[in-house]
Structure formats: C-alpha cells, structure tokens
Amino acid sequence: MKDKYINIIIVGYGGKKAKSFRVNLRFLKGAAVASISGLAGLMLFSTFTFYENRYLKGELAKLTQEREQLQALLEKEKEKSSYLQSFKEKVELLESKLMTIDKFLRRKGIRRVPSNIGGASSKVDILDVEYVSFLHNEATKFEKYLSRIPLGPPVWGRITSRFGYRRDPFSGKYEFHDGVDIKAPWGTPVRATAEGKVIYAGWKAGYGKTVIIKHAFGFRTLYAHMSKIKVKPGRWVKSGQIIGYVGSTGRSTGPHVHYEVWRYSRKQNPLKYMYVRW
C-alpha cells in the first residue's frame, strides 16, 4: 500500500481537525506527465506561433514594399502615357500649323508643298522619331521662308493714308497712292519687313530719304520720308533690322513712313502683308 498511494495531511488551524487525503501514486505520476506534456506542447505552440508571426510580418513587409514599387511604376506609366499623349497632340498641332502656313503662302502666290504633310499621320506613326525630325526640318524651312516675305508693318502707328486712289494733300487732285502712310513720332526706328538686299538708299524725288530692299519670290519693299538712313546699297539686311528713322523728308505733311510692297514689278496692297489673317 505504501508503494501505490501517498498520504497528504492538511493540518487544521484554529481548533479545526487535520484532514488527510490518500492519492494514488500512479494517478499522480500520470497527472504530472500530462502537465509536463501540456506545458511542453504549449511552449512548442507558442514558439511556432512566434516564428510564424515573425515570418508573416516579414512577408507582409515584402508585399507592402512590392505594392509601393508597383504603385510607383504605375505612376510613372501614367506620367509616361500622359507625356506621350501631350507629345502626340503637339506633333499633330505642329503638322496642322505647317499646313496652315503652306496655305497662306499659296494665297500669296508662293508654292511650297512639303512632302508627306497632310497624310503622313495615316501612314507613319505620329510618334516616329524620323517623322518628328521631318516636321522639325519643315518648320525650320517655313521659318526661313517667312523671314524672306515682307510681313508686318515697318513701324507701329496709325495709318493715315491707304493704298489706292485718294485726294493728294498738295495738289488736291485724285491720284493713285502706291502704298500706305503710317504715322509715328519723329526718330522712331524703321525696320525691314523681310530679309533681303538693299538696292537703293538715298534721296528720291518726292519720297525724300528712301530705302528700297529686294527680297525673295519677286518682292520689293520701299520705305520713304525717313529722317535718317542707316543702311547702304548692296548691304544684306535681316527681317526686323533697323534701316532708318521716321522723318518728314520729301513731299510730306508730317513725320510718317510711306511704305510700299511690290511683287514682280506689280503694286501690292501692303495691308495684305502687314496684318495677316489666318
């Protein structure tokens, strides 16, 4: 009996009787083994859970980082797509402007037909590097063309006399006025309306101090009544270059510029070239 059981005595206090219990030793051992096994299992589960949570946290961090990278790539793709769309629109706008300029030159009697424009976008990728380079070259050519055509006024001011028949301020008779008169303050710079070669610079009867420039495409421009001439015959001038200053020399009633445009020896209305309407 001593080998199979163990006596447990609980001493009483305050006059209470002592209590004793007899516990089966095999049961006690089984309970101890079960407790140790349960504790070991709990520790093993806790350890597994700890490392599992640690692994999951690492995976979550990786996924978060990958998501951020994907979002950044997506933003870049959106920006790239937006840039490409904007670039495409600008290329199409450039193509449209080149066509508009070409039509303008045609109205002026200047034949300039850029190859491929007005149909290339249906055959060639609008974002093709060679095509964009082609448009750039065409734009450069057009810029050169426009710099050689008399465009805009030689000086800013109020037009006091237009092209055509008018009453002559000196004789009072109706006579044909070959150009336009632009009123401006004395000494205001007079600028060439296109690049070309100065073929006359000096005094001209009725016109006073005058400059005549020969341009491309059969154009000639005349600037008269100036107070001072700044260029000499034979000199090449650029568009917008100062060629003299406003005055009132010759048959003039006050400071202004008499401006004429000729093409192939035929008089042109300067207003058609001074204020371009698309």
LUMNU-430153 format. One line per 5 residues: number of its first residue (from 1); their letters; for each residue x, y, z of N, C-alpha, C. Coordinates in steps of 0.2 Angstrom, whole numbers, plus 5000, padded with zeros to 4 digits. Each point is the difference from the previous one (the first is absolute). Example, Ala and Ser with C-alpha at 12.3 -4.5 7.8 and 13.67 -1.06 7.14 Angstrom:
2
1	as	5066,4972,5039,4996,5006,5000,5004,5006,5000  4998,5005,4996,5004,5006,5001,4996,5005,5003;
END
This chain:
278
1	mkdky	5004,4994,5000,4996,5006,5000,5004,5006,5000  5006,5000,5003,5004,5006,5000,5003,5001,4994  5001,4995,4995,5002,5001,4994,4995,5003,4995  4994,4999,5001,4995,5002,4995,4996,5006,5002  5001,5002,5006,4996,5007,5002,5005,5004,5004;
6	iniii	4998,5006,5000,5004,5005,5004,4995,5004,5004  5001,5001,5007,4996,5004,5004,5001,5007,5001  4995,5004,4999,5001,5007,5001,4996,5003,5005  5003,5003,5006,4997,5002,5006,5000,5008,5000  4994,5003,5001,4999,5007,5000,4999,5001,5007;
11	vgygg	5004,5004,5003,5000,5001,5008,4995,5006,5001  4995,4998,5004,4995,5005,5002,5002,5006,5004  4997,5006,5000,5002,5005,5004,4994,5003,5004  5001,5003,5005,4994,5003,5004,4996,4995,5003  5002,4994,5002,4996,4995,5003,4997,4995,4995;
16	kkaks	5002,5001,4994,4997,4996,4995,5004,4993,4999  4997,4995,4999,5003,4994,4999,5004,4999,4994  5006,4997,5000,5004,4999,4994,4996,4995,4995  5001,5001,4994,4997,4996,4995,5006,4996,4996  4998,4994,4998,5005,4997,4996,4997,4997,4994;
21	frvnl	5004,4999,4995,4998,4998,4993,5005,4994,4998  4997,4996,4997,5004,4994,4997,5000,5001,4992  5005,5001,4997,5000,5000,4993,5004,4995,4997  4997,4997,4995,5003,4995,4996,5007,5002,4997  5005,4997,5001,5007,5002,4997,5000,5000,4993;
26	rflkg	4997,4994,4997,5000,5000,4993,4996,5006,4996  4994,5002,5004,4996,5005,4997,5004,5007,5000  5004,5000,5006,5004,5006,5001,5005,5001,4995  5004,4994,4998,5005,5000,4995,4997,5002,4993  4994,4997,4999,4997,5001,4994,4998,5008,4999;
31	aavas	4997,5003,5006,4999,5007,4999,5006,5004,4999  5005,4998,5003,5006,5004,5000,5003,4999,4993  5000,4994,4997,5002,4999,4993,4996,5004,4995  4993,5000,5001,4995,5004,4996,5002,5007,5001  5001,5003,5006,5001,5007,5001,5006,5002,4996;
36	isgla	5006,4996,5001,5006,5001,4996,4999,5000,4993  4996,4995,4997,4999,5000,4993,4996,5006,4998  4995,5002,5004,4996,5005,4998,5004,5007,4999  5005,5000,5006,5004,5006,5000,5005,5000,4994  5003,4995,4999,5004,4999,4994,4997,5002,4993;
41	glmlf	4993,4997,5000,4997,5001,4994,4998,5008,4999  4998,5003,5006,4999,5007,5000,5006,5004,4998  5005,4998,5003,5007,5004,4998,5001,4999,4992  4999,4994,4998,5002,4998,4993,4995,5004,4995  4993,5001,5002,4996,5003,4997,5001,5008,5000;
46	stftf	5002,5002,5006,5002,5007,5000,5006,5002,4996  5005,4995,5000,5006,5002,4996,4998,5000,4993  4996,4995,4997,4998,4999,4993,4996,5007,4998  4995,5002,5005,4996,5006,4999,5005,5006,4999  5005,5000,5004,5004,5006,5000,5004,5001,4994;
51	yenry	5003,4994,4997,5004,5000,4994,4995,5001,4994  4994,4997,5001,4995,5001,4994,4998,5007,4999  4999,5003,5006,4998,5007,5000,5006,5004,4997  5006,4999,5002,5006,5003,4998,5001,4999,4992  4998,4994,4998,5001,4999,4993,4995,5004,4996;
56	lkgel	4993,5000,5003,4995,5003,4996,5001,5008,5000  5003,5002,5006,5002,5007,5000,5005,5002,4994  5005,4996,4999,5005,5001,4995,4997,5000,4993  4995,4994,4999,4997,5000,4994,4995,5006,4999  4997,5002,5005,4996,5006,4999,5004,5006,4998;
61	akltq	5006,5001,5003,5004,5006,4999,5003,4999,4993  5001,4994,4997,5002,4999,4993,4995,5002,4996  4993,4998,5001,4995,5001,4996,4998,5008,5000  5001,5003,5006,4999,5007,5000,5005,5004,4996  5006,4998,5000,5005,5003,4996,4999,4999,4993;
66	ereql	4998,4994,4998,4999,4998,4993,4994,5004,4997  4995,5001,5005,4994,5004,4998,5002,5008,4999  5004,5002,5004,5003,5007,4999,5003,5001,4994  5005,4995,4998,5003,5000,4994,4996,5000,4994  4995,4995,5000,4995,5000,4995,4996,5006,4999;
71	qalle	4998,5004,5006,4997,5006,4999,5004,5005,4997  5007,5000,5002,5004,5005,4997,5001,4999,4992  5000,4993,4998,5001,4999,4993,4994,5002,4997  4994,4999,5003,4993,5002,4997,5000,5007,4999  5002,5004,5005,5001,5007,4999,5004,5003,4995;
76	kekek	5006,4996,4999,5004,5002,4994,4997,4998,4994  4997,4994,4999,4996,4999,4994,4995,5005,4998  4996,5002,5006,4995,5005,4998,5003,5007,4998  5006,5002,5003,5003,5006,4998,5003,4999,4993  5003,4994,4998,5002,4998,4994,4995,5001,4995;
81	ssylq	4994,4997,5001,4994,5000,4996,4998,5007,4999  4999,5004,5005,4998,5006,4999,5005,5005,4996  5007,4998,5001,5005,5004,4996,4999,4998,4993  4999,4994,4999,5000,4997,4993,4994,5003,4996  4994,5001,5004,4994,5002,4997,5001,5008,4999;
86	sfkek	5003,5003,5005,5001,5008,4999,5005,5001,4994  5005,4995,4999,5005,5001,4995,4997,4999,4993  4995,4995,5000,4997,4998,4994,4995,5006,4998  4997,5003,5005,4996,5006,4998,5004,5006,4997  5006,5001,5003,5004,5005,4998,5003,4999,4993;
91	velle	5001,4993,4998,5002,4999,4994,4995,5001,4995  4994,4998,5001,4994,5001,4996,4999,5007,4999  5000,5004,5005,4999,5008,5000,5006,5003,4995  5006,4997,5001,5005,5003,4996,4999,4998,4992  4997,4994,4999,4999,4998,4993,4994,5005,4998;
96	sklmt	4995,5001,5004,4995,5004,4998,5002,5008,4998  5005,5002,5004,5002,5007,4999,5004,5000,4994  5004,4995,4999,5004,5000,4993,4995,5000,4994  4995,4996,5001,4995,5000,4994,4997,5007,4999  4998,5004,5006,4997,5006,5000,5005,5005,4997;
101	idkfl	5007,5000,5002,5005,5004,4997,5000,4999,4992  5000,4994,4998,5001,4998,4993,4994,5003,4996  4994,5000,5003,4994,5003,4997,5001,5007,4999  5003,5003,5006,5001,5008,4999,5005,5002,4995  5005,4996,4999,5005,5001,4995,4997,4999,4993;
106	rrkgi	4996,4995,5000,4996,4999,4993,4996,5006,4998  4996,5003,5005,4996,5006,4999,5005,5006,4998  5006,5000,5002,5004,5005,4998,5004,4999,4993  4998,4994,4997,5003,4998,4994,5007,4997,5001  5001,4997,5006,5006,4997,5001,4999,4992,5001;
111	rrvps	5002,4996,4995,4999,4993,5000,5005,4997,5004  4998,4997,5006,5005,4996,5004,4996,4994,5003  5001,4995,4997,4996,4994,5001,5005,4995,5004  4999,4999,5007,5004,4996,5004,4998,4993,4998  5005,4995,4999,4998,4993,4998,4998,4997,5007;
116	nigga	4995,4995,4999,4997,4996,5005,4995,5004,5005  5001,5006,5000,4995,5004,5005,4993,4999,4997  4995,4999,5005,4993,5000,4998,4998,4993,4998  5004,4995,5003,4998,4993,4999,5005,4995,5003  5005,5003,5002,5006,4995,5003,4997,4997,5006;
121	sskvd	4996,5004,5004,4998,4997,5006,4996,4993,4999  4997,4999,4995,4996,4994,4998,5005,4995,4998  5006,5001,4998,5004,4995,4997,5006,4999,5005  5002,5005,5004,5006,5000,5004,4998,5001,5007  5003,4997,5005,4998,5001,5007,5002,5007,5002;
126	ildve	4995,5003,5003,5000,5007,5001,5006,5002,5005  5002,4994,5004,5005,5001,5005,5007,4997,4997  5000,4999,4994,5006,4997,4997,5006,5006,5000  5006,4998,5002,5005,5005,5001,5002,5004,4993  5000,4996,4995,5002,5002,4993,4994,5005,4998;
131	yvsfl	4994,4999,5001,4994,5004,4998,5001,5007,5004  5001,4999,5006,5000,5006,5005,5006,5005,4997  5006,4996,4998,5006,5004,4998,4998,5003,4993  4996,4997,4996,4998,5003,4994,4995,5006,5001  4996,5000,5005,4996,5005,5001,5004,5006,5003;
136	hneat	5005,4999,5004,5004,5005,5002,5004,5003,4995  5002,4996,4995,5004,5003,4994,4995,5004,4996  4994,4998,4999,4995,5004,4996,4999,5007,5004  4999,4999,5006,4999,5007,5004,5006,5004,4999  5006,4998,5000,5006,5004,5000,5000,5003,4993;
141	kfeky	4998,4996,4995,4999,5003,4993,4995,5005,4999  4994,4999,5003,4995,5005,5000,5002,5007,5004  5004,4999,5005,5002,5006,5004,5005,5004,4995  5004,4996,4996,5004,5004,4995,4996,5003,4995  4995,4997,4998,4996,5002,4994,4996,5007,5003;
146	lsrip	4997,4999,5006,4997,5006,5002,5004,5006,5002  5007,4999,5001,5004,5005,5002,5002,5004,4993  4999,4997,4994,5001,5003,4994,4994,5003,4997  4995,5000,5003,4993,5003,4997,4999,5006,5004  4998,5006,4997,4999,5006,5004,4993,4999,5004;
151	lgppv	5001,4999,5006,4994,4999,5005,5001,5005,5005  4994,5003,5002,4999,5004,5006,5002,5007,4998  4999,5005,5004,5001,5007,4998,5008,5002,5001  5002,5005,4997,5007,5002,5001,5001,5004,5007  4994,5003,5002,5000,5004,5006,4993,5000,5002;
156	wgrit	4999,5000,5007,4993,5000,5003,4997,5007,5000  4994,5001,4998,4997,5006,5000,4994,5000,4997  4996,5006,4999,4994,5001,4997,5001,5001,4993  4996,4996,4996,5000,5001,4993,4996,5006,4998  5003,5005,4997,4997,5006,4998,4998,5000,4993;
161	srfgy	5003,4996,4996,4998,4999,4992,5001,4993,4998  4994,4998,4997,5001,4993,4997,5002,4999,4993  5000,4994,4998,5002,4998,4993,4994,5001,4996  5001,5004,4994,4995,5001,4995,4999,5007,4999  4995,5002,4996,4998,5007,4999,4998,5004,5006;
166	rrdpf	5003,5006,5000,4999,5005,5005,5001,5007,4998  4998,5005,5004,5001,5007,4998,5007,5002,5002  5004,5002,4996,5007,5002,5001,5000,5006,5005  5003,5000,5006,5000,5005,5004,5004,5007,4998  5003,4999,4994,5004,5006,4998,4996,5003,4994;
171	sgkye	4998,4996,4995,4997,5002,4994,4992,5000,5001  4997,4996,5004,4993,5000,5001,4997,4995,4995  5004,4997,4995,4997,4996,4995,5000,4993,5002  4995,4996,4997,5000,4993,5002,5006,4996,4996  5004,4997,5004,5006,4997,4997,5001,4993,5004;
176	fhdgv	5003,4995,4996,5001,4993,5003,5006,5001,5005  4998,4997,5006,5005,5000,5005,5003,4993,5000  5007,4999,4999,5003,4994,4999,5001,4996,5006  4999,5003,5006,5001,4996,5006,4996,5002,5006  5002,5000,5006,4997,5002,5005,5004,5005,5004;
181	dikap	4997,5005,5004,5004,5004,5004,4998,4999,5007  5006,4999,5004,4999,4998,5007,5003,5005,5004  4996,5003,5004,5002,5006,5005,5003,4997,5006  5006,5003,5001,5004,4998,5006,5004,5006,5002  5002,5001,5007,5004,5005,5002,5007,5001,4996;
186	wgtpv	5002,5006,5000,5007,5001,4997,5005,4996,5003  5004,4997,4996,5006,4996,5002,4999,4993,5002  4993,4998,5000,4999,4993,5001,5003,4995,4995  5003,4994,5003,5004,4996,4995,4995,4997,4995  5003,5000,4994,4996,4996,4994,5004,4994,4999;
191	ratae	4996,4994,5000,5003,4994,4999,4998,4996,4993  5005,4996,4998,4998,4997,4994,4995,4994,5001  4995,4999,4996,4995,4996,5001,5002,4993,4998  5006,4999,4996,5002,4993,4998,5007,5001,4999  5004,4994,5000,5007,5001,4998,5001,5001,4993;
196	gkviy	5005,5003,4998,5002,5001,4993,5006,5004,4999  5001,5002,4994,5005,5005,4998,4998,5007,4998  5003,5005,5003,4999,5007,4999,5002,5002,4993  4995,5002,4996,5002,5001,4993,5000,5008,4999  4997,5004,5005,5000,5007,5000,5000,5003,5007;
201	agwka	5004,5005,5001,5000,5003,5006,5003,5007,4999  4995,5005,5000,5002,5007,4999,4994,5004,4999  5001,5006,4997,4994,5005,4998,4997,4998,4994  4993,5000,5000,4996,4998,4995,4995,5006,4999  4999,5003,4994,4995,5005,4999,4993,4999,5002;
206	gygkt	4998,5004,5004,4993,4999,5003,5000,4996,5006  5005,4995,5000,5000,4995,5006,5004,5002,5006  5005,5005,4998,5005,5002,5005,5005,4994,5001  5002,4999,5006,5005,4995,5002,4997,4993,5000  5002,4996,4995,4996,4994,4998,5005,4994,5000;
211	viikh	4997,4994,5002,5004,4994,5000,4996,4995,4996  5003,4996,4995,4996,4995,4997,5004,4993,5000  4996,4995,5002,5003,4994,5002,4997,4995,4995  5005,4995,4997,4998,4995,4996,4999,4994,5004  4995,4996,5000,4999,4994,5003,4999,4994,4996;
216	afgfr	4999,4994,5003,4999,4994,4996,4993,5000,4997  4999,4996,4995,4993,4998,4997,4997,5007,4997  5005,5004,4997,4998,5006,4996,4998,5006,5004  5000,5000,5007,4998,5005,5004,5005,5006,5000  4998,5006,5001,5003,5006,5001,4996,5004,5005;
221	tlyah	5004,5003,5005,4996,5005,5004,5004,5007,5000  4996,5005,5001,5003,5007,5000,4997,5003,5006  5005,5004,5003,4999,5004,5006,5002,5007,4999  4996,5005,5001,5001,5007,4998,4999,5005,5005  5002,5006,4999,4999,5006,5004,5004,4999,5007;
226	mskik	5005,4996,5000,5004,4999,5006,5004,5006,5002  5002,5001,5006,5004,5005,5002,5008,4998,5000  5001,4994,5000,5007,4997,5000,5000,4993,4997  5005,4999,4996,5000,4993,4997,5006,4997,5003  4999,4994,5003,5006,4996,5003,5003,4995,4996;
231	vkpgr	4998,4998,4994,5003,4995,4996,5003,5003,4994  5004,4996,4996,5003,5002,4994,4998,4995,4994  5000,5002,4994,4998,4996,4995,5005,4994,4999  4997,4994,4999,5004,4994,4999,5000,4996,5007  4998,5003,5005,5000,4997,5007,4995,4995,5000;
236	wvksg	5001,4994,5003,4995,4995,5002,4997,5002,5007  4993,5000,5000,4997,5002,5007,4996,4994,5002  4999,4999,5006,4995,4995,5003,4993,5003,5001  4996,4995,5001,4993,5002,5002,5000,5003,5007  4997,5006,5000,4999,5004,5007,5006,5004,5001;
241	qiigy	5005,5000,4995,5006,5005,5001,4998,5007,4999  5003,5004,5004,4999,5008,4999,5004,5002,4994  4996,5003,4996,5003,5003,4993,5000,5007,5000  4996,5004,5005,5000,5007,5000,4995,5002,5006  4999,5007,4999,4995,5003,5006,4995,5004,4997;
246	vgstg	4994,5000,5003,4995,5004,4998,5001,5007,4999  4998,5003,4994,5001,5007,4999,4995,5003,4996  5001,5006,4997,4995,5003,4995,5004,5003,4994  5004,4997,4997,5004,5002,4995,4996,4999,4993  5001,5004,4995,4997,5000,4994,4993,5003,5000;
251	rstgp	4995,4998,4996,4993,5002,5000,4997,4997,5006  5000,5003,5006,4997,4997,5006,4997,5006,5004  4994,4998,5003,4997,5005,5004,5001,4999,5008  5004,4995,5002,5002,4999,5007,5004,4993,5000  5003,4999,5006,5004,4994,5001,4995,4994,4999;
256	hvhye	5002,4996,4995,4997,4993,4999,5005,4996,4995  4998,4994,4999,5003,4996,4995,4996,4998,4995  5002,5001,4994,4996,4998,4994,5003,4993,4998  4996,4995,5000,5002,4993,4999,4997,4997,4994  5004,4997,4996,4997,4997,4994,5002,4993,4999;
261	vwrys	4996,4995,4997,5002,4993,4999,4999,4999,4992  5005,4997,4997,4999,4999,4993,5002,4992,4999  4997,4997,4995,5002,4993,4999,5000,4999,4992  5006,4998,4998,5001,5000,4992,4997,5006,4997  5003,5006,5003,4998,5006,4997,4993,5002,5000;
266	rkqnp	4996,4997,5004,4993,5002,5000,4998,5002,5007  4996,5005,5001,4999,5003,5006,4995,4996,5004  5002,4999,5007,4996,4996,5004,4997,5004,5006  4994,4998,5002,4998,5004,5006,5004,4998,5006  5004,5004,5003,5004,4998,5006,4996,4998,5006;
271	lkymy	4993,5002,5000,4996,4997,5006,4999,4993,5000  5000,4997,4994,5000,4992,5000,5006,4997,5003  5005,5003,5001,5006,4997,5002,5002,5003,5007  4997,5006,5002,5001,5003,5006,4996,4997,5006  4994,4998,4999,4996,4997,5005,4997,4993,4997;
276	vrw	5004,4995,5002,4998,4993,4997,4994,4997,5004  4995,4998,4996,4994,4996,5002,5000,4993,4998  5000,4996,5005,5001,4993,4998,4993,4997,4998;
END
